[in-house]
Amino acid sequence: MEEFGGYKEVYVPYKGYQTYCKIFGERTPGKKPLLVLHGGPGDCHNYLLTYSEIAKRYGRQVIFYDQIGCGKSSIPHQDDSFYTYDLWADEFYTVREALGLDDIHLFGNSWGGMLGMYCMMRDDTGVNSFVINSSPVRIQTWLDEANRLIGFMPQEMQDAIAEAERTGDYGTPQAKAAYDEYYKRHVVGLYEKDYPQFIKDSFAGVGECYMVMQGASEFVVTGKMRDWDIREGAKNIKVPCMCLSGTDDEGTPYVIKETYDCIPNCTWTLIEGAPHIANAVKPDECIQAVENFIEQYD
């Protein structure tokens, strides 16, 4: 990608497949590497690449990878039972071991933050801080808020979304316009015609695992994540955490407060005017918020 140069590419063997990793910068004394977990499941790493700027500005190595089932990593085309929370948790630890990431900071957006919390509940060894970017501890709260946000859209768009959810036909002009408006307001902060290339690349590489885990859309979880509720487990997270979200985020302040309230000694940075993929329209604010937090734990 021309926008984000100066990286190394590595493939890590995992369960007979390959996990694609992209590494920006070199290890610097006094600056622990930042490992970035993308959302979805299946949305690829590309949409978070603005955080690679941390390597240039602050001399901190930044590592991204495509989770198994999407992007440049293997897409196994197994049956649905292949995809589980533990599949990606085990991959997280495998990638860290292969790349020598035994002393790091962690960042996760959306599902990536959910995965990160799941891993921190399991084994937080070597993780010094964790930025949880717009991630729910309970999926039903997320869905309730997403559907509440639809209620603020024009009635014809509400009707178009309801019809698309009912029929499964998301390709009508009315449905496309309605979803584009929702994504402009709460997900990307831009209309599809204005997406930068790194956002387009990410959405183009979405894997089969999204349908298995999430379902057909943002508003109804028909996949395996429908029972996601880690409110009790999150109370045992010991790593210093910061919630990061936007005022216009589909992960609304109500969603994020539930996460914030569960995790002991958590802090929270709320970015004015930012949607779910806050870094797409507020890159500098996001980069600064992340670096300001994690540098305390170098």
Secondary structure as UniProt FT lines:
FT   TURN            2..3
FT   STRAND          7..14
FT   TURN            15..16
FT   STRAND          17..24
FT   TURN            29..30
FT   STRAND          34..37
FT   TURN            40..42
FT   HELIX           46..52
FT   HELIX           53..58
FT   STRAND          62..65
FT   TURN            68..69
FT   TURN            71..72
FT   HELIX           80..82
FT   HELIX           85..99
FT   STRAND          104..109
FT   HELIX           111..122
FT   TURN            125..126
FT   STRAND          127..133
FT   HELIX           139..150
FT   TURN            151..152
FT   HELIX           155..167
FT   HELIX           173..182
FT   HELIX           183..187
FT   HELIX           192..194
FT   HELIX           197..204
FT   HELIX           209..213
FT   HELIX           224..227
FT   HELIX           231..234
FT   TURN            235..236
FT   STRAND          241..246
FT   TURN            247..248
FT   HELIX           253..262
FT   TURN            264..265
FT   STRAND          267..271
FT   TURN            272..273
FT   HELIX           278..280
FT   HELIX           283..294
FT   HELIX           295..297
//
